[in-house]
Amino acid sequence: MMIAVVSGKGGTGRTTLTAALAGLAPPPVVMADCNLESPNLDLFLSTALVSRRPLPGTPCAVIDAGTCVECLSCVEHCVFGAISYRGGRFTVNPAACEGCGLCMKVCPVSAPRMEPRTVGELCLSETPYGLLSHARLFPGYSANGSLVAEVMRQAREAAGEEPLLLVDGPPGTGRALLAAVAGADLILVVTEPTAAGIRGLRRVVAACRDVGGAIGVVIGRSTRSPEMTGAIRRLCRDEGIGILGEVPFDDAAAAGFNPSAAPAYRQILDAIERLY
C-alpha cells in the first residue's frame, strides 16, 4: 500500500504526520522524502546512510570556444540569463541553465552542446522503522518531476510488494507533486485552519483528482481557529472528501521530536486502517 502525505503549502504538519505514521504503522515501512528543496523527514528519524549516488538533472550548455564565432546569439536569446560573455570568453552558469537547448538552435556554427550534469545526491538510509529514500540537492538547483521520480523509483524498489510505502510529498501543486502521488492508494492532504491553508487544500485536491487513488484530509492545529476549521469541514463535505483526523494545537503533538506519541496520530492511523 502507498500513502502520499501532501499539502498545498508548507508548515501544515505534513512531515510530522508522515513521521508519526511511520512510527505507528506495523513494520517494515519504506519512506520517501519527496520535498527535495527542504527535506526534513530525516530530522524526525535516526538515520544511517546505506548508499548514495549522483542524482542526474537536466543537461547543461557548454560552449566550444574553438568553434564559436562570437556572434553572441546564445547570450541574446537565453531567457534565463545563463550565458554571459566577458573578457573575450563565454561563461555558462549551471545553476541558471534550464537545459532547454535554445542556444544550440540559434547558433550558426553549432558551438553550444548539452552535457549531462549532476544536481545532487540520491540517498538511501536506514531508520528504526525501515528504509528512507531521499535526495540532497546542491545549492542553486530546484526540484522537478523527474528528480522526484528518481526518489520514488528507489523507494518502490526498496518496498517491493509487501511493506507500506509512506511518501512525504512536496508542498504545492506542480509536477513534483504529481510525480510523488502517482500510483498512491491514498492521498492524505494536510491542511490548517487559515485562509492560505484552505486555498492550498482546494488547489491540491484539484490537482490530485485525476491522478487516481482516494483523497482524505487531516486538519493540523485544528483548535487554533474553530471558525476556519469549520470552513474546512464544510469544504470537505461539499467536495465529498472524508476527514480522517484532526491534530489539535498541542505541544504534545511533537514532544521530544516524537510525534507518534500524540493520540491524534494514532486515531488517524486507525481511520486509515478501517478504510483499508
Secondary structure as UniProt FT lines:
FT   STRAND          2..7
FT   TURN            10..11
FT   HELIX           14..24
FT   STRAND          29..33
FT   TURN            36..37
FT   HELIX           41..44
FT   STRAND          48..56
FT   STRAND          60..63
FT   TURN            65..67
FT   HELIX           73..77
FT   TURN            79..80
FT   STRAND          83..86
FT   TURN            87..88
FT   STRAND          89..92
FT   TURN            94..96
FT   HELIX           102..106
FT   TURN            108..109
FT   STRAND          112..115
FT   STRAND          118..126
FT   STRAND          131..137
FT   TURN            139..140
FT   HELIX           145..159
FT   TURN            160..161
FT   STRAND          164..171
FT   HELIX           175..181
FT   TURN            182..183
FT   STRAND          186..191
FT   HELIX           195..208
FT   TURN            209..211
FT   STRAND          214..220
FT   TURN            221..223
FT   HELIX           226..239
FT   STRAND          242..247
FT   HELIX           251..257
FT   HELIX           259..261
FT   HELIX           263..275
//
